[in-house]
Amino acid sequence: MKISIYGKGGIGKSTISCNLSIALARRGKKVLQIGCDPKHDSTFTLTGFLIPTIIDTLQKKDYHYEDIWPEDVLYMGYNGVKCVEAGGPPAGAGCGGYVVGETVKLLKELNAFFEYDIILFDVLGDVVCGGFAAPLNYSDYCLIVTDNGFDALFAANRITASVREKAKTHPLRLAGLVANRTQKRDLIDQYVEACPMPVLEILPLIEDIRISRVQGKTVFELAESIFNLNYICDFYLNIVDQLLSLPEGVIPIELNDQQFFKLLSNFYLNTTHLTSSSQSFLFIE
């Protein structure tokens, strides 16, 4: 199974990706996580350091694929999860999608791409070019990370458009949304009612998750010494159990920008109006 994880930049995709990789390994799966971001920090909490990227390695070998060995690009992470960082072109130059394609090409040449039960692509956020959607070419499922905010849901809606487009030529489905750092879900509920898709999990704002990232560890590793963190691991295990059940998923039909703005702005205005009216009534009493 191949899974691409998308979402707005800074929404917590890498933290979720690493913890999902460990959860999948805990379910007995052989897992490869591929970081698809030029800043190459997707797998940091799995390995404890910034591993060399595919692009770095190819440049050192003058792009001679035959001179590269699996140990040059595959790094062992916590709980047996293998890690690869695609890297990317310099800022303002080149295409990240090309780099993802070269990464997959190299892994196939090394006979590594098909050796794993699960391959998880952790994709950079806030890009809308075709290269941004390249990991979807190799995926069975897309998972979108969001929160209960306007900007994250706007990005999610754009990503659903990419999934719908890719699903025309690839056996790709949207597995659903994962809400991260979310106390309320009213805007999420409005969105999925208008654009139907599963919500796999709602992760609340938990300080220990942030701390684990800063310490360069997954929550699973941190939970080995802090026993009261096991309940956080259950969130990730719940997500992977749903994915491992091979859900049918959906081919979403995104809202156009006007529909999206109208949906959420009208909801916000109505909610604000009701709140203001209630406050005024209580004040009059």
N, C-alpha and C positions, 0 to 999 in steps of 0.2 A: 504494500500500500504506500502511495506517495501523497503527501499532504503539504500544501502551501499555506503559510500563515501570513495574512495581510492585515493592514490596519493603518490608521493615522500615525505619522511619526511621533514618537514619544509616548505611545499609548501602552507600552509594556510588552510588545511582541516577543522580544528576546527572552525576557524573564519567563513568560508563559511557555515559549518554545522549549527552553532548557528543562523546565519542570515537567512538561509533557513528555519530553524525551526520556526522562528518568522514570516517569509513571509507566510509559510503554515498556521500558526495560524491566521494571518491577512486574509487569505482566508477562515476562518471558520472551519479549521480542528483541530481535537484533536490530539496533537502531543506528542510523546515520543522520546527523544533523548538518545541513549545509547552510551556512550564513551567506546571505545574498545582499550584502551592504558594503559599500566601500570602506566604512569605518571598521569593519571586520571585528566586531566585538560580540557577535551573536553567541559564540560558544565559550565566552570568557568564564562564565560560572560553572561550566562543565570541566574545563581544563585548568583554570586558575591563572591563565596567562593568555596574551594575544598571540595566537598561532600564526605562522606565516601563511600567506594567501596563495591561492592557485596562480594568480597573476604574478606574484613575486617569484614563485618557483619556475614558472614558464620563462620569465625574463632571464633568470639566472642560467637556464638551460638553452637560451637562445631559441626558444619555442620548438625544441626538438622533443616531441612527445616520447620518442623511443628511449630517451635518456632519463625519464622520470619513473620512479618506483613508488609503489603504494605508500611506503613509509616516509616519502618526501612530502606527501600532502595529507595523509590521514593520521589524525592524532587521537590518542585514547583519552576519553574523558571519564568523569565519575560514573560509577556503576556500569562500566563497559560500553558507554555510548561513544561511537566514533564521531569525529568532528572534522569538518572541512570549512574553510573560509574562502569564498570565491574571490573576495576583494573587488576591486573596481578600477576604472580609469581615473586619472587625475581630475580634480574638480573642474567642471566646465569643458571637459574633453571626453570624447568616446561615449560608449553606450553600455550601461550596466547589464542590459539584456544580452548583449554579445558576450559579456564575461560569464554570465550564467550558462550560456550555450557552450562556451569553451570548457567550463567546469564539468558539465555533463559529458561532453565529448571525451575529456581526459579520463573521467571515472569509468566510462565504458571501455576505453582502450586498456585500462588497468583491470578490467573485469570486476570492478568494484560496485558498479551502479546497481547490479542485480543480485548482489550477495546479501542484501539486508531485507528483513521483513518489513521495515518501515524506513522510508526516507522522508525527512521533514525539511522543507525549505522555509527559512525565516527571511522574509522579504522586506527590504527597506520601504519606508512609508512616504506619502506625500509626493508621488511621482505618477504621472498619468500617460507617459509615452508607451508605445508598444513594447519596448524592451522591459518595462516595469512588469508587464504581464507574462514575460517569458517563462517563469517557473510553472505557470499554469499549463504550459504545453506538455509537461511531464507529470502532471498531478492527477490523481483520482478525485481528490477532495480539496476544496478551498475552505479555510476557516478564517473568519474575520473577527478581529479583536476591536472592540469599541468601548465607549463609556456612555453615560447618559447625557452627553453634551452634544450641542449642535454640530460642531466641527468634526468630531469623530464619526458621527452618524452620516454627515455629508460625505466624508471619505469612504465610509462603508457602502454608501449608495453608488458611488463611482466604481468601487471594486466589484459590486454585483453586476454592473454593466460589462466589466471585463469578463466575468465568469460566464455571463449569458453569451457573449460573443465567442469565447473560446469553446463553449459547449456545442457550438454548431459543427465543429470539426474534430473535437476531442471528447473522450468519454469522461467528462469532468462534471462534477456536481458540487454545489455549495452545501457543506455539512451544516453550517449555521453560524450563529454569532456567539462569541464569548464576551461578556461584559466584564471589564476590569476596573478596579478601584471605584466601584459603583455602590452607592448607598441607596439611591432611588432608581427606578427604572421606568418612570412614566413616559419619557420621550422615546425610549426603546420600544415600549409597548405600542405607542402610536405608530412608530415606523413599521414594525413587523406586522401590524394589522393592515397597513396600506401596502406593504411589500412582503408578503408571507414568506417566512423562513424560520427554522428552528432557533431557539435560544438554548444553547447547550449548558451554560452555567453563568451564574452571576457571582463574580468574585468581589467581595467588599473591600474597602480600603483597609489594608492590614499593614501596620508599620513593620512587622517582622519580614514581610516580603521585600520591602525596600531595603531593609538592613541586610538581608541575605545577598542581594545584588551588589551592594556596596562592599561586602566582605568577599565577593567573588565565589559565592557558593550557591547551590540550589537550596530550596527550602527542604528538600529531602535530606541533603547532607547536613544542614543545620539542625534538622530534627533528630539526628543521631545523638546530639549532646543536649538539646533542649526539648524535653519530652512533650511539652504542651503545644508543640507545633504540628503534631500529627494530624490535627483536624484540618490544617491548611492543605496538607498533602491530599486529603480526601477530595478536595475540589478538583485537583488535576486528575486524580484517578477516576473520578466520575466522568470527566470529559473523555478520557481515553477509552473507558468502557463503552461509551456511546459510539465512538469511532470504530472500535474493534468489532462492534456488532454489525458493521458494514451497512450503515443506514442508506436508505434510498437517496437521501439528499434532495435538493431542489435545483431547478434551473430558474433563477429569479428573474423577474421583470422589474427592472429598476424604475424609480420615479424620475421624470425629467426634472431639471433644476427648478422650474417654476412650481411644479407640484410639490417638490420637497420643501421649498421655502414656505409655501402656503400652508402645508400640513403642520409643520412645527411652529411657525410663527403664529398661526391661528390658535393652536393649542396653548401656546405660551400666553397669548393675549387673553384668551378665555379664562385660563387659570389665574392670571394676575387680576383680572376683573372680579372673579369670584372671591379671591382673597381680599381684595380691597373693599368689596361690598360687605364681606363678613366683618372686617375690621371696623368699618364705618358703623355698622349696625350695633356692634358691641360697644363702640364709643358712645353712641346715642343713648343706649340703655344706661 
